Amino acid sequence: MVRTALILAVWWAQASLVWAGAPDGWETLTTAQQQVLQPVQSEWHQFPALQRQRLIVLANKFPAMKPTEQHRIQSKLREWAKLTPEQRTLARKNYRQLHQLPSDKRRHVKQRIKQSGNRTIMPKTTTTVTPLPPQEADKPAPSSQPPQN
């Protein structure tokens, strides 16, 4: 019961910030906030109010963070700014799926991602590879040579 009340209180606080109106324009941010959020400046006006508010909260916490955490945040913001809309949609989908997993499975998946070293965001390629359906993947690839009689 207490947990539910706490969750509702946090939700209400966030919702009230949005209803009260998050800053609309980049120019309403402080200089310090603008410096932290500079990688996403060109898209600021496109962000929903809740996302802008979350980024403002992040920018306000930034000075109190350790230098390694500040570097990580700046790096992630730069990576996000470079993503195409399709890549962002996929990243959001993957994030939601990951956080729907039970905590033990989520830890396992995160550990596998970390071990694979696939922490960088790859640029979008001009060619895409479409995987074969499972039943066709087991068949041998067609030979480029004519059959021999």
Helices and strands as residue ranges (DSSP letters): H 2-20, G 26-28, H 31-37, G 38-46, H 49-61, G 62-64, H 67-82, H 85-100, H 103-116, H 134-137
